[in-house]
Amino acid sequence: MFDQKIEEMIEQVQKPARYTGGEMNTAIKSWPEAEVHFAFCFPDTYEIGMSNIGMRILYGVMNEMPGVWCERVFAPWGDMEDEMRAHGIPLWTLESHDAVSDFDMIAFTLGYEMCYSNVLNMLELAQIPLLSKDRDGLENIVFAGGVCAVNPEPLADFIDFFSVGEGEDSTTEIIECYRSAKKQGLTKQEFLHKVAKIEGIYVPSFYTHTYHADGTIAAIAPEPGVPERVKKRIVQDMNTAYFPTKTIVPSTQIVHDRSNLEIFRGCIRGCRFCQAGFCYRPIRAKSADVLCKQAIESLEDSGNSEITLASLSTSDYRELETLADGLLDYCEPRKINLSLPSLRADNFSRELMMRIQKVRKSGLTFAPEAGTQRLRDAINKNVTEEEILSTCATAFSGGWNSVKLYFMLGLPTETDEDVVGIAELVYKILQVWRENGSGKKRGLSINLATAYFVPKPFTPFQWAAQITPEEYLRRVHLLQANLHAKCVDYRYHESDLSRLVAVMARGDRRVGQRRPGSGADSTAGMSILTTRSGWKPSGVLGLTPIFIRRAALAQMNFCRGRPSTLALRQSFFCMNVKKHCARKQRRTAVRTATVVAHGC
């Protein structure tokens, strides 16, 4: 499909390498010989999608399957989208440059809630019917997975089925089920009934939701023959799990332009606001020997000058020092930087960091999340002010002069005292640098960021209310008024964006339904999701008036607090998070006590 018209379009847009493909290690196969053509879509730009380690893993898994050709698709930037619409050019894949509408299966990975509208935008650009009921036959089967699949309901009318949990095993089972259905000439409904029997698969059209008069969930009733509860999939043995050491090398700069090494999944901490910490349980780690082998092979193949050890809490990896020693023996002579994100203030090792930073000394990043010890205990952060200050003193005496600090505003039980406590903690860190810093001529840089708390499914705070945007901004301004040091650069999340995230995180299928009486082709009839409500080139969310108006109505329901006895729309998912444990954690939060995460 890569004709002269597309080549002319590419010459008119920024970063044309986003759309051409042809990178090293790209999977190229024969179209006629492939039995299943799979379009793997990331609902954001190339630079973000190619930085996603999960997409790289599943791309490799599928292309190692005989008779399967998986190709990549990314959301175009605004300038390219305008060109495509102006010339009537449908969305295409990077490998074969064929139209997405020519593919058997179209899969989306959902990494964050605000990509939902981009999913619809990409389907529209591909000239594929948006609603599942309007797509007949086995062509263009659309499914989705990723961490946000734990609340799939806003997309229930658009997606044929969802894959819940980790996808290395379930994706191959889905494709084999589809290949069999295609050979047998099954109908779409017959295929969906078969795929629904695979563990971790949720077919929304097979479940009927009923509601109370106040809009809360009354019951979720499955059709006969489909599971009453959907159990998430997990990879049991990380040492033998597929990992792509020979992966695509982008031909343009991406957000994380380095090798990424996943060292373990899960988290031992149990922070009560953290969805990933609960949904990726149980903890499963790779051995240091396996990781060293994978890292060296990846670096040798890609030629990258940096490698990152990726996890939810890297410093909690038990074999970290052994792994670091093995990697540094390879990296130091070759001037390859080893990066350790997700460090904890309570187990920071100066000796380890001094070794790691020999190639390039980067800044420190910590996430205390709350300004006072009372609130840190309430959210089960399990880190004390003494540990934070002691860690900073150790780092400053070792030559560090830059620190990033992440907090949240609007956490359950938060008071003005907790907000002011953030400024007080920042000032104490500045004082620690004045007393312990070894490079005072360069000065200290403190980058402070606050997020707007969003209650997420499958966390102890899933029943909590989200404070209003007006109250959030009041707390932002209160914090600003108490920050006086010139070395502090303070930034905060947009209130409107985080409010919409809460709607998507806790919304039900009514979020995506059309208003009664709207035309079949009326985008304005969408309740919350619209095809062009995604990210714009300016980096600001471009929302249609109808989107804003309907979102305001949804906030009154989906952002409010609810009793822990209330049935939630996600309750039929089995995520290895016991409901009684989550309720107990919520009660404990009010008492501001900390607990160990194991056993939940």
Rosetta blueprint (number, residue, H / E / L):
1 M L
2 F L
3 D L
4 Q H
5 K H
6 I H
7 E H
8 E H
9 M H
10 I H
11 E L
12 Q L
13 V L
14 Q L
15 K L
16 P L
17 A H
18 R H
19 Y H
20 T H
21 G L
22 G L
23 E L
24 M E
25 N L
26 T L
27 A L
28 I L
29 K L
30 S L
31 W L
32 P L
33 E L
34 A L
35 E L
36 V E
37 H E
38 F E
39 A E
40 F E
41 C E
42 F E
43 P L
44 D L
45 T L
46 Y H
47 E H
48 I H
49 G H
50 M L
51 S L
52 N L
53 I H
54 G H
55 M H
56 R H
57 I H
58 L H
59 Y H
60 G H
61 V H
62 M H
63 N H
64 E L
65 M L
66 P L
67 G L
68 V E
69 W E
70 C E
71 E E
72 R E
73 V E
74 F E
75 A L
76 P L
77 W L
78 G H
79 D H
80 M H
81 E H
82 D H
83 E H
84 M H
85 R H
86 A H
87 H H
88 G L
89 I L
90 P L
91 L L
92 W E
93 T L
94 L L
95 E L
96 S L
97 H L
98 D L
99 A E
100 V H
101 S H
102 D H
103 F L
104 D L
105 M E
106 I E
107 A E
108 F E
109 T E
110 L L
111 G L
112 Y L
113 E H
114 M H
115 C H
116 Y H
117 S H
118 N H
119 V H
120 L H
121 N H
122 M H
123 L H
124 E H
125 L H
126 A L
127 Q L
128 I L
129 P L
130 L L
131 L L
132 S H
133 K H
134 D H
135 R L
136 D L
137 G L
138 L L
139 E L
140 N L
141 I E
142 V E
143 F E
144 A E
145 G E
146 G L
147 V H
148 C H
149 A H
150 V H
151 N L
152 P L
153 E H
154 P H
155 L H
156 A L
157 D L
158 F L
159 I L
160 D L
161 F E
162 F E
163 S E
164 V L
165 G E
166 E L
167 G H
168 E H
169 D H
170 S H
171 T H
172 T H
173 E H
174 I H
175 I H
176 E H
177 C H
178 Y H
179 R H
180 S H
181 A H
182 K H
183 K H
184 Q H
185 G L
186 L L
187 T L
188 K H
189 Q H
190 E H
191 F H
192 L H
193 H H
194 K H
195 V H
196 A L
197 K L
198 I L
199 E L
200 G L
201 I E
202 Y E
203 V L
204 P H
205 S H
206 F H
207 Y E
208 T E
209 H E
210 T E
211 Y E
212 H L
213 A L
214 D L
215 G L
216 T L
217 I E
218 A E
219 A E
220 I E
221 A E
222 P E
223 E L
224 P L
225 G L
226 V L
227 P L
228 E L
229 R L
230 V E
231 K E
232 K L
233 R E
234 I L
235 V L
236 Q L
237 D L
238 M L
239 N L
240 T L
241 A L
242 Y L
243 F L
244 P L
245 T L
246 K L
247 T L
248 I L
249 V E
250 P L
251 S L
252 T L
253 Q L
254 I L
255 V L
256 H L
257 D L
258 R L
259 S E
260 N E
261 L E
262 E E
263 I L
264 F E
265 R E
266 G L
267 C L
268 I L
269 R L
270 G L
271 C L
272 R L
273 F L
274 C L
275 Q H
276 A H
277 G H
278 F H
279 C H
280 Y L
281 R L
282 P L
283 I L
284 R E
285 A E
286 K L
287 S L
288 A H
289 D H
290 V H
291 L H
292 C H
293 K H
294 Q H
295 A H
296 I H
297 E H
298 S H
299 L H
300 E H
301 D H
302 S H
303 G L
304 N L
305 S L
306 E E
307 I E
308 T E
309 L E
310 A E
311 S L
312 L L
313 S L
314 T H
315 S H
316 D H
317 Y L
318 R L
319 E L
320 L H
321 E H
322 T H
323 L H
324 A H
325 D H
326 G H
327 L H
328 L H
329 D H
330 Y H
331 C H
332 E H
333 P H
334 R H
335 K L
336 I L
337 N E
338 L E
339 S E
340 L L
341 P L
342 S L
343 L L
344 R L
345 A L
346 D L
347 N L
348 F L
349 S L
350 R H
351 E H
352 L H
353 M H
354 M H
355 R H
356 I H
357 Q L
358 K L
359 V L
360 R L
361 K L
362 S L
363 G L
364 L E
365 T E
366 F E
367 A E
368 P E
369 E E
370 A L
371 G L
372 T L
373 Q H
374 R H
375 L H
376 R H
377 D H
378 A H
379 I L
380 N L
381 K L
382 N L
383 V L
384 T L
385 E H
386 E H
387 E H
388 I H
389 L H
390 S H
391 T H
392 C H
393 A H
394 T H
395 A H
396 F H
397 S H
398 G L
399 G L
400 W L
401 N L
402 S E
403 V E
404 K E
405 L E
406 Y E
407 F E
408 M E
409 L E
410 G L
411 L L
412 P L
413 T L
414 E L
415 T L
416 D H
417 E H
418 D H
419 V H
420 V H
421 G H
422 I H
423 A H
424 E H
425 L H
426 V H
427 Y H
428 K H
429 I H
430 L H
431 Q H
432 V H
433 W H
434 R H
435 E H
436 N H
437 G L
438 S L
439 G L
440 K H
441 K H
442 R H
443 G L
444 L L
445 S E
446 I E
447 N E
448 L E
449 A E
450 T E
451 A E
452 Y E
453 F L
454 V L
455 P L
456 K L
457 P L
458 F L
459 T L
460 P L
461 F L
462 Q L
463 W L
464 A L
465 A L
466 Q L
467 I L
468 T L
469 P H
470 E H
471 E H
472 Y H
473 L H
474 R H
475 R H
476 V H
477 H H
478 L H
479 L H
480 Q H
481 A H
482 N L
483 L L
484 H L
485 A L
486 K L
487 C L
488 V E
489 D E
490 Y E
491 R E
492 Y E
493 H L
494 E L
495 S H
496 D H
497 L H
498 S H
499 R H
500 L H
501 V H
502 A H
503 V H
504 M H
505 A H
506 R H
507 G L
508 D L
509 R H
510 R H
511 V H
512 G H
513 Q L
514 R E
515 R L
516 P L
517 G L
518 S L
519 G L
520 A L
521 D L
522 S L
523 T H
524 A H
525 G H
526 M E
527 S L
528 I L
529 L L
530 T L
531 T L
532 R L
533 S L
534 G L
535 W E
536 K L
537 P L
538 S L
539 G L
540 V L
541 L E
542 G L
543 L L
544 T L
545 P H
546 I H
547 F H
548 I H
549 R H
550 R H
551 A H
552 A H
553 L H
554 A H
555 Q H
556 M H
557 N H
558 F H
559 C L
560 R L
561 G L
562 R L
563 P L
564 S L
565 T L
566 L L
567 A L
568 L L
569 R L
570 Q L
571 S L
572 F L
573 F E
574 C E
575 M L
576 N L
577 V L
578 K L
579 K H
580 H H
581 C H
582 A H
583 R H
584 K H
585 Q H
586 R H
587 R H
588 T H
589 A H
590 V H
591 R L
592 T L
593 A L
594 T L
595 V L
596 V L
597 A L
598 H L
599 G L
600 C L
